[in-house]
């Protein structure tokens, strides 16, 4: 049985019978990649909310969009704080 990260599966975890294979495993994602990922998710949720035919689906996507936005905002704060800490370090 192939393991996650196996080149034969393209880095995807093993498939569960009856389900499509999972996404490729993310390794070594940097902060910029994380921020970009959040922005993509925010956009996708907005598109899905706009295309939703049912109110409960629209509400679900809008809530997910708000959750991704909160994560993006928190990540931005972390990046600002990290930059401040690095700027305050004495030169070695």
N, C-alpha and C positions, 0 to 999 in steps of 0.2 A: 504494500500500500504506500503510495507516494506521500511524503510529508509536506507540510507547508514550507514554501520556499524552494521546493524541488523544481529544477529547471524543466522537467518534463511537463509539469502542470502550469508553467508560466508564473510561478510564484504564488499560485492560488492554493488555498487549503483544499484538502481532498473533498470531492463532491459527496453530498448526501444523496442516496438514491431518491429519485423523484424531485430533486431540487436542482436549480441551475448552480454552476460553480460560483464560489464567492469571488470578491474582488482581489486583485493582487495585493500581497502583503506590503505594507509601507514600512520601510526601514530607513533610519537615519533622516527623518523629516526634520528640517530646520525650522526656525521660527517663521521665516518668511513663507515657507511652504505651508505651515499651519495657518497663517493668516489668509493666504490665498485659498486654502481649502475651505475655511469658514466663509469667505466671500462667495465662493462658488455655491456652497450649500444654501446661503441666504438667497442667492439669485434663483436657484432651482426651486426652492420652496415657494418663492414668490410666483414663479411661472406655474407651478403646479396648483397653487391657490387660485390663480386667475383662470386656469383651465378646468377647475373642479366643477362638476355638475351638481353636486349636492352641498348643502350648507354645512353639514357635519364634516365633509371632506375639506372644504375651504377653511373651516375653523381649525382643523387638525394641521393643515399646512401653514396657516398663519401663526399658530402656536409654535410649530417647529421653527419657522423663520425667526420668531422672536427669541427662541432659545439659542439658535445659532448666532444671532446678533449679540446676545449677552456674552456668549463665549468669545466672539470677536472683540467686543469692548474690553473684556477682562484681559485678553491677550495683548491688546494695545497698551493697557496700563502696565502690564508686566514688562513689555518692551521699553516703555518710557522709564520705569524704575531701574531696569537693567542698565540702560544707557547712562542714567544719573550715577549709579554705583561705579560704572567703569570710568566715568569722567572724574569722579572724586578720588579714585585710586592714585596713590603717589606713583610717580614714574620710577621705574626700576632701572 
